[in-house]
Amino acid sequence: MTDAQRLTDLLRARPGGAAWQEICTLLEACDERTLAAVTPLVLRWPAAQREMPDHWWAQWVRGDPRPCHLLAGTRNLGRLDRVETGTVATPVEEDWDEEPPAPAADRAAGRAADSAADCAPDCAPEGSPEGSPGIAPAVAAARQTSEVSAATALSPAPGAPLVPAAGVLPDALAMTDPLPAPPAAASFYQGASAVAAPPGLRWLALGARAAWQDRGGDIVRWETTRDAPLVWYLDGGECHDEAYDLQVSPDGRTVATSVHGVWRAWSAATGRPLWRLGPDRTGTGGTGPEEGSTSLDDLVRIAFSGDGRRVAFGTGSSDVVSVLDSRTGRILLALDREAEAFGPVALDRTGARLAHACPAGRVAIREVATGRLLATADTGLTALTALAMAPDGTAVFAVGGTVGGVPEAAGLLTRARPGARLLTLAAVPHRTGPDGTALLPAGPVIRPAPAPESIDAASPASAMTARAAWTPAGPHAFLAADFGSVLFDAEGRVLWADPAGAAGSFTPDGRALVVVQEEVTAWFLDGLRRPDGAPPAAGPPAPGTVLLGGLPCGLGRNDSAQPSGAGRTALNGLNGLNGPNAAAGRRPPEPPAGQPGPPPCSYWPVWPAAVTDEARRLVFSAKVDRFCGERRDVLCHWPDGEPGRTEPRITLLPGGPEAAADCALAFSPRGDAVARALSGAACQLLLHDPDTGECRWSWALPPGPAAGGPADLHLAFSGNGRRLVLASATGRVVLLDVRRGTPLHTLAEPAGPHHTALDTTGGLLAYGTAEQRVLVRATGTGQVLLDTAPARLRRITGLAFAPDARTLAVAGATRSQDAALWLLPLPPGRRPGGGAPAAGPAAEPRIAVHDFPMSDPSDGALVWSAAGPRVHFAGDRAAGVVWDAATGRVLADIPFGAQQGGVALSPDGATLVTVTQYGARRWPLP
């Protein structure tokens, strides 16, 4: 058998460690043609099974990569406890004969003497004195750094770069003093908050998470090829913060980060501080040079230019973006606050162009020399967390989170999915804005698939961990959250994914991604390529029917709209998933270049929602405008045809009082009216026509006897639809006539009513109290007919009368965190005119779901269907259930919990609809 035949047989066999070692030996002997022929077979092996051997690793870190090295998928560099002690599990052979670095104490004492040798002559800023006796170039540069105020720094002269005036920077002068010896070991007990990797991966810079409140995170350099003392950049005992962005210059000479609002740079080789800028100089809001906001409060993002000479800093909360000389810290550009600029940031190869984030998912490109705005673009992303610029400055890769545009996730997914968009800076712009600024053409929204669904790409964790790089193979993105990590390219191909969170960093040359969890692992991008263009396998079909996959374009500007243009095409594609194209997973076509695309159902979580029988009408509360924080109520009506097969008429209901927020939505039993309870400075009840959205009447709730401001409101229609009750947690209960909107009776409940129900005629009113008691009253007289505390009741989530008013159902949570239902009988003696309620044993719960914690204030729904009570329980663990009391079984498992999405049961209990940012879904119910 020839070597080629043996290699082919091994590659077609089951992957294994011994087989891979033999494959590596055979690959080394392959010529260029043979290697190209077997590459698809190699890449079909899981990347985790293709670990780079020790001798390949030794060649790689020495800058001697071979063609066969590109087929390795990964290299395990060691555990974090190895980082703490400066050791590696397997030193590579070529490093054994090298002399290790000097001990930490000797290095600290020699830093001042090494300063002049370590700083190249071209590091000095323009105009700085050269050859000053006894002063290193870095110190001479520091003496030229200005002490201008933050206000002056943020206001450069029009058309000219900001050049600091002469002055002395005390922080820089102290950098030549000998530093105390750092601790013998670093502390990564809580994990790593950031990592930076130079080309070649010979070493890594790692930032530790703060171990406790009075100690911050260490920042060290760890050799990946041998046991060696750590190089210390920052001792966590000197601060109370941790670094969330750590960057290494492309030449591997400089490490930069921000801790406590202080921008810092060190010599990567020795750990000698090069410069530092306090918040008083950067304009991030501090009053002194030593300490500003913590990284959690004002996240700072950093990016080097391709040649390493310039570095950009962008803050997340204080809206500061600056470009600095990476060797001296001299400010070259500082944008004023009118620019509405913040991080993330990116620079091109020479640092001549800067990209930064703007409000509402926009990106701006500027000329660094003058600060002139060259172009802007609307990415359409819900969250913008990372940027990468093409080396020639003609394109930007924007990474973040996106909602909508994924029909299979309608009514199921509530988190922003990882997404990206490629923006191109053309020589002749295809469009310009009102101010004449060029608008960047935007490619289609890139949605990597299959990505872990547990990733929330709009979470704070993703903002800290997201990274983007322009590699030789094009743009790539890494994004992680608390429960998932993903690496993908500009084609949306997932190259690596993990169900756990991680810190990650691309090497400046774009050859590898370093991921830090409990293990420190390098993933080689060439080895993660897909062998062919086969699409990922489709997941299992989702339950039910997609009713809605997005909103029409311009709905926020036109309160009533039929899908038209791109919006109509998108909805056609979404609804097509329920027909012949369901198996193919047809997606809506992308909008024209430069357009953000049809909007999702909401940019924030949808809650609450209500639906009529047979899902003919649907209403839900949503954020429909990215540029405005106001929520609006969206009314959908299917006048013709079956919901999910035809397009709905979509109307925005009028806004309520200033700062009002939805507390409850409800349809009348016949679906001929929709009621809205708005809570704010003034609580208000509005009744609308369900076809046109026209407001029929409104009622302002008078203040109640209980103290407090805006309160939870609860709505309930009578079974015949003639009466409507509005209850406020401030202690007021009002019964109104639905046709005229006039109050019929008003009750006061100092304990604050929680959840309400009316019987068929509106003659009986039930509500719960803050003490978890259940009361039933006659609406005409206010007489208390029942006052009881159901056994083991901890929290009420819903109430409903039986059609004959002889039983009251109570849904809620027990003291042992079980979801349960209580049935309270109402015998004739407890109906109106029957006298005072008689004492009786407390009703025992019927357990629906064991170990199902529910939040406070509670969320859920209870209706009495033809077969009996049906309950929606909304849990705390990102899960909900719909349970049927007649059969005692769960009818639907909802993949989100309390107030994460809208869940609506129709009045007859036969229709279940869920609404999320991605759309609305009707679930099959028996």
N, C-alpha and C positions, 0 to 999 in steps of 0.2 A: 504493500500500500504506500503510495506516495505521500509526501507531506501535505500536498494540496487536498488529497482525498481524506486524509486523517483530519485536517482542519475543518473540512466541510462536515464530516461525520460528527465531530465534537460540537460544532455550532448548531446542528440539527437535533442534538441530544438534549436531555434535561439539564438546565443550568446547574452548576455546582462549583464549589471552590477549587477542587483538584482539577476539574476540566478547564477552568479559566486559567489556571497557572500554566497548563500545557498549551492552551490557545495562545497565551502571551508569547511563549517561546516560539511558536510557529509563526506568529504574526511578525516577529522581528526579522524573520528570514524571508518574508514576502517582498517581491518587487512591487513597484508602483501599480502595475496593471493588476496583479493578483490581489493586492490590498484593496483596490477599488472594487473588485468583483465580490469580495467577501464582506465588505463593509455593511451592506444591508442585512446580512445574516447576523453579524456581530451586534448591530444596533437593535435587533429584535430581542436580544437578551435583556432582562431588566437591568437598568443602570446600577442598581444596588448590588447586583451580582458581578459587576465588572469593576472591581476595585483595582486601582493602579498599583502594580507591584513596587516593592521597595526600590529596585534598581531603576525603574522608570521614574519613580518619584525623585530619586537623587539627580537624575538627568534634568528633570523638569525644573526643579528649584535652582539649578545652576544655569538656567537659561539655555538648555540644550534639548529642546523638545524634538522628538522624532515623529514621523507620520503615524506610526502605530500608536503613539501616546494619545492621539485624538480619539481613539476608540474606547479608552477607559472612561467609565462613568463617574467614579467617585474615589475619594481617598479619606479614610477616617484619620483625623489628626490627633484625636485624644479626647479624654473627658475633661470637664472643667476643673476637677481636682488636680489634673496635670498642669493646667494653666496656673493654679494657685502656687504650685511649687516650682514652676519653671522646668518641668521635665516632659519627656515624650516617651511613649510606650516602646517605639522602635526607632532608635537613631539610624539615619541612613548611612550607608557605609562610607561614602565620600567625606562625611563630616568628622569621622573619628580622629583624623590626624590634624584637625584644626585646633588652634589654641582657643579656649573659651574666653569670653569677655572677662574683664577684671571684676572682682567682687563689688557689690553695691556701694560700700563705704568708700572704696578707692575711686570709683567712678564719680561719686558725688563730690569728693574733694578736688577732683581734677577737671570738673566741668568748666570752671572759670579759665583755667589755663588752656583748655581745648577750644575755647570760644572762637578765637581768631582763626584757628586752623579749619574749623568746621564751616565757617561762613565764607562762601565764595565772593570774590570782589564784585561780581555783578549783582550781589544782593542789595547793595546800598541804593537808596532812593536817589532820584535825580537831585543834584544840587547839594548832596551831603559831602562833608569834608572827608578826604581820604588821607591815610597815613598819619592819623592823629596818634601821638605816642601813647602807648599803654591802653588804648581803647580799641576794642574789637569793632569791626564794621557794623555788627548788629547793634552795639551800643551807640556808635556814632549815628546810625540811622534813627535810633530811639530818641537821641537828643534833637533830631529834626522833626519829631512827631509833634503835631500841634496839640495844644490844650484848649482848642476852641470849644465853645459850648455845644451841647447837642443841638440846640436850635440853629446855630450857625452851620453845623455839619450837615444838617438836613435841608439846607437852603443853598445849593450851589448856584453860582452865577449862571444866568441863561446862556446856553451855548458853549459852556466851558466846564471841564472836569474840576472837581473839588481838589485843591492842592493845599494841604495844611500849612499854616504859618510856623515859623521857628518857635521852639519851646522845649521844655524839659518834661519828660514823662517819668515821674518817680517810679512807677511800676517797672519800667524797662531798666532803670538804673540798678534796681535790686536784683536783676537777673544774673549779674556776674558774681554775686556773693555765693560762697560755698553753701550747698544745700545739706540739710541733715540727712543722715542715712535713712532710707525708707524701710518699712517693715520687711522682715525676711520672707513673708508670704502674703499674697493677695487673698482677698475674701470674695469668692464667687458662690457663697452658700445660697443666696437667693437667685442665682442665675446671672445671665449677661443681659445688659440693656442695649448694647450696641457693639458692633464689630467693624473693623476696617481691614482690608486686605490689599497689600501692594502687589504689583506684577511679580510673578514667580512664586508667591506664597511661601517664601522662606521664613517669614514671620508674620504675626498678626498683632494688631492693636485691639484690645478688648476693654470694654467698660463694664464694670460690675454693677448690679443693682444694689441700691442702698440696703445695708444689712439691718439697720435699725434707725430710729429717729435722730439720734445724735451722731450718726456717722454716715457719710455719703458713700458713693461707689468708687472703688479704685479704678484707675485707668493705667494699663500696663502694656508692654510689648512682650510677646511670648514667641520664642524661637520654636518653629515647627519641625526642625530637622535634628535637634540634639538637645541634651540637657544643658541649660545655661541659665544664669541668674536673670531675673526679670529686669527689664528697663522700665523704670517708673516715670510716668508722665504726671500722675496726680494721686496723692495719698488721700483716700476717702476720709481719713480723720481730719482733714483740713476743711471739709465742707459738709453740707447736709443735703446734697443734691446728687443726681446721677445724670450721665450723658445719654441722650437718645439719638444723637447723630454724631458719628465719629468718622472722619474722612482722612485718607492718606493721599498725598499728592501723587500724580502719575509717575514722577521720577522717584518716588519712595523716600524723599528726604524730609517731608514735613507731615506732621499729624496735627489736625485741627479739630476743635470741638467747642461746645459752649456749656458751662456749668454755672448755675446761679446767675445767669444773665451776663456772665463775663466771657467774651470771646477769647480763645487761647490758641496758641500754636507752639509746638515743640519740635526740636530736632528729633527725627524718628530714630536715629542711630543711638544717641546718648541720653535723650530725655531732657536736654537742656532747653529751658523756655526761650522761645524766640521773641514773642511779644504777647501782650494781652491788652484787651480793650474793655474797660468797665462800662456799666450801663450809663454812666454820666457822659461817656464819650460816644457811645453807639446810638444814644437816643431811645433806649428801650424802657425808659421810665424810672430808672434808679436815680438816687441823689448823690451817690459816691462811686468810687472805682472798685469797691471790694465785692459788693453783692447786689443782685437784682432779683427778679422774679425766678422762681424755680422752673425747671424744664417742663414740669407738668402744667404750670400756669401760662407759660409763654414758650411753646415749643420752637426751637431754632433748627432750621435746615441749612445744610452747608453743601457747596459744590465747588470743585476745582475746575479751572480751565484745562484743556487737554495738554498744554505745555507745562502746567503746574505753576505758572508764574502768578496767577491771580486766583482768588478764592472769593466766592459770594456767600453772604449770610442773609437769611430771611427769617423773620420771626412770625409766629402764628397769631399772637394776640396784640402786640404793641405796634404792628404794621410798620416794621422797619426792614428795608432791603438795602444792602450796601455791598460794594465790590472793593476788595482790599488787595494790596500787594502781599502775596503769601509769605514772603521772607521777612518783611519789615512791619507789616500791619498798617502801612500807610493807606488811608482811605482814598480811593480813586473815584468812587461814585457813591453818593448817599441820596436816595430818593426822598422827597418830602412827603408828608402824609397825604397831601392832596392827590398823590398818584394812586392811592388805595392799593398799595403793593404789599405783599407778604409772602412768606415761604409756602411751598417749596420753590427752589431756584435751580437754574442750570446755566452753564456757560459753554460757548463753543470752544474750538481747539485753541485759539489765541486769546480768548477772553475779550474779544471785541464786541460780542453780543451777549446779552443777558435775557433770560426768560424767567418770569416770575408769575405767581398766582395773583388773581384779583377776585373780588367778590363774585358770588353766584356761579362758580365754576369757570370763570374766564381766565385766559392766559394772555400775557402781554410780552412782546419782544422789544427790547430797547438797545440803543447804541450806548456802550459803556463810556465812550469818550465824552459824550455830551448829555447823556440821559434821555436823548430824543426817543419818543415812542415811534417804533417802526410799524407795528401791526398788533392786532388783537384777535382773539378768537373765543367763541363760546364752545366749550368742550361738551356741554350737555351732561356732564358728570355731576352726580349728587354731591360727591366729595372729591376734592383734588388733593392727592397726597404725595405725588412724586413727579418730577420732570426730568427729561433727558433731552439734550440738544444734539443735532447732527454735528459732526466735526466742522463742516463748512458753514454752519449756522443757518441752513436753509430749511430746517424742519425741526419740530418739537414733538416729543412723545409724552403725552399727558396720561398719568395713571391715577386711578382712584376707585371710587365706588359708583355704581349706576343702578337705578331701579327702572322697571318697565322694560318693554321690548323682549320679554321672555314669556311667551304665551303659556308654556307648560307650567310656569310658576304662578300663574294667576290664582289668587285666593289661597295660596299655600305658603309662599315665601314672604317673609317680612323683613329680611335683612338686605342691605345693599350688596350686590354681587361685585366681585372684582371686574373692573373694566378699564379700557384705555381708548385713546384716540390719537391718530397721527395728524398733525397740523403742518401744512406746507407753506413756506414763505416764498411766493412766486415773485419773479422780477417785475411783472405787471399784475397788480392785484385784480382779481375778478370782480371784487366789490369793495366799496368803501363805506365807512360809517358816516353818521351825520357830521362829524368833525373832520372828515377827509382821511381818517386813519384807515390803512389797509386792513381788510378782514381776511384772516387766514382761511384758505380752503381746508375743510376738515374731512378726513376719511370716515368710513363707517365706524360705528361704535364696536370696539373689540371686546367680546365677552368670552373669556376662556372657558372651555368646556372639555372634560368635566372637572369643575373646581369643587372643593369641599363646600357643601351647602351651609356648614356651620360658620363660615367666614362672614363677618360683618365688616364690609369694606368701608363703611362710614364711621366706624368706632374709633375712639381715641387710640386704641392699640394699633390699628392699621395706619393711622397718621404717624405714629412713631416708627413703625417698622418698614413702611413702603420704600422701595428703592427702584430706580430706573437707570438703565445704562444703554448706551449706543454701542453695540458690539460689532465685530467684523461681519457677523451674520444679520445685523439689523437691530432694532430696538428690542429690549427684553425688560420684563418687570418682575419684581418680587414683592409679595404682599402677604402679611401675616396678621392674624388677630388672636384673640384668646383661645379659639378652638379651630385652628386651621391655618395652613400656610400653602402658598402656591407660587410657582414660577411659570411664566408664560411668555410667548413671543408676540410679535406684531401681527401674526396670523391667527392669534387666539388659540394656539396649540399649547396645551398644558404639558410642560416638560418635566415637572416634578411637583408633587403635592404631598402633604402630610396632615393628619387630623389634629396635630398639636400646634401651638404657637411657636414662634422662633424669632431670633434676630438674624439678619442676613446682610451681606454686602457683596457687591460685584467687585472684581479686580478692575483697576483702571483700564487694562487692555481688553476687558470684556471676554476673557477666556474662561473664567470660573466664577462660581458663586459660593461663598462661604456661609454656612448655616450653623447657628449655635443654638442648641437645645441643651440637654444634658451632655451630649457629645458635640464636638466641633468637627464638622464635616465639610470637605470641599467637593462640589459637584462641577464637573467639566462640561461646559455648554456644548462643545463639539460632540461629546459622548452622549448627550441627551437628545440629539436629533432623532426625528422619527424616520424610520427606514422608507416609508412611502407615505402617500397622501390619504391613506384610509381614514375616514371619519371615525371618531370615537363611538363605541357601542351605545345604543340608545338605552335609557333607563326604563324601568317599568312604567306602564301607562298610569297616569294620574286619574283619580276618581272623578266622576261627574262630567259636567259640561262647562266650558268657558263661556261666560255671559259677556264679559267685557275684558279687553286686553290693553286698553289705554284710552286716553281722552283725545278729542279732536284738537288740532292745532288752533291756537287763538281762543280757546274757550274762556280763559281768564279775561279776555278783552270783550268777547261777545258772550253774554251770560246764557244765551240759548244758541245751540249749534247742532247742525247735523254733520256727521263726518263728511269731509270733502277733501279733495286733493290727496296729499300725503296721509292725512288722518284717515280718510275713507279707505285708502288702499291698505293701510296698516290694519284697520279693524277687519277688513275683508280677510286678510291673511290670518289674523288671530282667530276669527270665527271659523276659518277653514280647517282649523285643527279638530273640529268636532265632526267633520265630514270625511270625504274621500282622502283628504290630504293629512289626516290625523297621523297615520303611520309614518309618513315622510317627514313630519314635524316642520311643515312649511312655515317660515318666518316672514314677517312683513318686510318688504324691501326697504333699504335704507333711504333716507331723505337725500335731496340734492346736496352737492358739496357745499360745505359751509353752514348747513342748517343743523341745528341740534336734534331735529327729529320730533316725531309726535310725542307729546308728554306722557308720562306714566299716569296712573290713577291718582297718585299722590307722591309728593316728595318727602312726606313724613308718614309715620304709621297711621293707618286708617282706623278711626274709632270715634263714635259708635256707628252702627248701621242698622237698617230695618228693611224688611221685605214683605210684600203682600203674598197672598196665596198664589201658587203657580208661578211665582217670580215675575209677574207682569210689571211690577214697579219695584224699584230699589232706590234707597237713599243712603248716603254715607257722608261722613265728614272727612275732608281731605285738604291738604295744602297743594293747591294747583298752580301756584306762581312761585318760582324759585327766588324772585326778587322781592317778595313780600312775605312777611311772617303770618299773615292772616289765614285762618282756615275758612273754607267755604263748604256748604252742603251741596253735594252733587245728586241730582234727581235723574234717574234713568227710567224711561218708559218705553215698553214694547207694544205699541198700539196694534200692530199687524204682525201676524206670524208668531212663531215659537221663539221665546227668549233663547239666545245662543245660536240661532240659525239666521236671524235677521238683525239688522242694526237698530240700536235704540235711539230714541230722541233723548238728548242729554241737555239738562238745564241746570244752571247754578241758581240756587235759591238766594234771595236777597240777604245781605249781611245783617247781623243784629246790632245791638248797641256796641259802643266803643269798648274794646277789650273783652267782649263777650266770647265765651267758649261753649261748644256743645256739651251738654251733660246727658241728653237723652233724645232719641228719635223714635217715633212710633207711627205705624199706619193704623187706621181704623180697621175693624174686622172685615168690612166689605172692600177695603182698599180705596174708598172714595175721599179720603182726607189723610194728610200727613201732618203730624204735630212735631214741633221742635221746642225743647226746653234749653234756653241759653242762660248761662251763669256768668255774672260779671259784677260790675259796680251796681247794676240793677238786674234782677232776675226777671226773665221774660218768657212767656209762652206764646208761640205763633202757630197758626193753623193755615195750611196751604192747600191749594187745589193740586192734586197729584198729576194732572195732565199738563197744566200750563205753568205750575210753580207759583201762581199768583197768591199773594197773602190775603186770606179771607178776613182774618181778624188777629189781633194781638192783645195780650193781657200782661200787665206788669204786676209781679207778685209783691205784695206789701211786706215790709220787714217782719220777721217772726220773733217770738219771745226768746229764742236761744241766741247767744252771742256769736259773733263771727262775721267774716266778710263773705266773699263768694262761696257758695255752698253747692254740694251735690244736689241735683234735682232728679226726680223720678216721675215717670209718666205711666198712665194706664187708661185704656178705653174700657167702657162697659161692653158686655157681650153683644148688645144690640147697636153699639156705636153711637148712642145718643148722649152719653155722658163721658167726661174726661176729667181725671184727677191729676193735679200737680202737687207734689209734695217736696218740701225743701228741708234739708238737714238743719236749717236754722229754726225749725219748729212750726212751720205754717203748712196747712193742707187745705187746698181749694178744690171744690167740685164745680165744674163749669158745664154749661149747655153747649154742645158741640155746634149746633146750627147757628146760634146767636153769639156765642163767645161771652156770655154773661155768667157771673158767678152765682151758683145756687146755694152753696153752703160753704162756710169756712170753719175750720177746726184748728185748735192750737195744741201742739204736742211738744212740751218743753224738752223731752228726751230726744227730739229730733227724729222724725220718721225716716226709715231706711227701707226702700222698696215698697211698692204699693200694688194693690189689685182691687178691681171692682167685679161684682158679680154680673150676671147677664143683664139685669135691669138697671144697675147702678144704685140699688138700694142698700147694698152692703159694701163697706170699705174695709180693707185689711191693710195693715202696715206693720213693719218691724221697728223696734227702737234700738238706741245705742246700747241698752242693757240686754239686748238679744231676747226681748220679749215680743210676743206676737199679739196684736190687738185687732179685734173685729168690731166695727161700729156701724150703727144705723146712720146712713147719710142724712136722713131727714131730721132726726132729733139729736144726733151725736151720742146716743146711748151706747155704752160699752157692752157688747154682747159676749165678748170673749177676751180674756186677758190671761195669757199663759206663757210659761217658759218651757219650751220643748226640751226634753232630756238631752244633755250633753251638747246642746247647740252652742257653737262658738261664734259663728258668723252667718248672716242671712245673705243669700245671693238671688233669691227670687220667690215670688208668691203667685198663686193662681187659684181661683175658685173652680170647683166642679160646675158643669152646666146647670145642675139642679140646686146649687148653692148649699148642699148638705155637707160638703167637705172642703177644707182649705188645704192646699198643698204648700209646703214650705221647703225650699231647697237651700242648702248651705253646707257648712263645714262643721265637723264635730271637734271636740277638744283634743281628740287624738289625730287630727289632721286627715280625716276621711271625708270624702264627698258623700253626702247623704240626703235623703228625702224624708220629711215628716208629713204624715197625713192627720190632720186635726178634724175630727167630726164636729159638725154643727147641728145637733138635734133640734127639734122644733122648739124646745124650751129656751134655746139660745138665739132664736130668730126674733125679729122686731116684735115687741109687745110681749115677749116671754118673760120679762122681769130680769132681775140681776143674774149674772152668770154664776152657775154652780161650780163648786170646786170639784176637781177630778184629778186623776193621775196624769202626770206629764207624759206626752206622747213619746214613744221610743223611736229612734231613727232607723231607717232602712238604708244600709250601707250600699252605695252605688259603686264607688271606687275607693279601695284602700290606699292609704299613704299618698294623698293628693293635696298638698298644701295650696291654699288659695290666699291671695293678697288682701290687704285692707287699705283703701276701700275695695270692696269686692266687686267683681264683674261676673256677669252670667245672665241667663234667661231661663224662664219657666213658663210653659204654655200647657193647657189642658187639651190634648188632641181627642179625637173620637175614641181612641183606645185607652186614653188615660194620660197622666202627666209625662211630658218630655222635657228634659233639662239639659241646658248647656252649662257645664262646669269649666271655668277658666282657671287653669293652674298657674303656679309660680315658676314651674320648671319648663317653660317654653312648650307647653302642651295643654290641650283642652280636649274634652270629650262631650259627645251628645249621647245621653243615656235615656233609655225607654223604660218607664216603670212597669208597663204591662208585661214585658218579656224579661225584664231584669238584665238586659244586655246593652253593651255600648254599640250605638249605631254608626258613629263616626269618630275617628281619632283626628283631632285638629292639630296641625303641626306648629301651633304658636299658642302663647298663653295670654294672660290678662292684659288688655289694652295694647297688645302688639298688633292687632288686626281686628277688623269688624266681623262679628259672627251674628247672623240674623236668623231667627226661627219665625216662620210665618204664623199668623194668629191661629190657623188650624193645626199647626204642628207638623204638616206634611212636607214643607219646603224648608231646606237649609241652604243658606248662601254664606260664603266667606268672601271678604274683600280685603285685599292687601294693596301695596303700592304697585304690584304687577297686574292687578285686575281682579275680576269677580268670578267666582266659581259656584255653580249649583251642584250640590251633592245628592247622590241617590239615597232616598229614604224609603223604607217599606211603608 
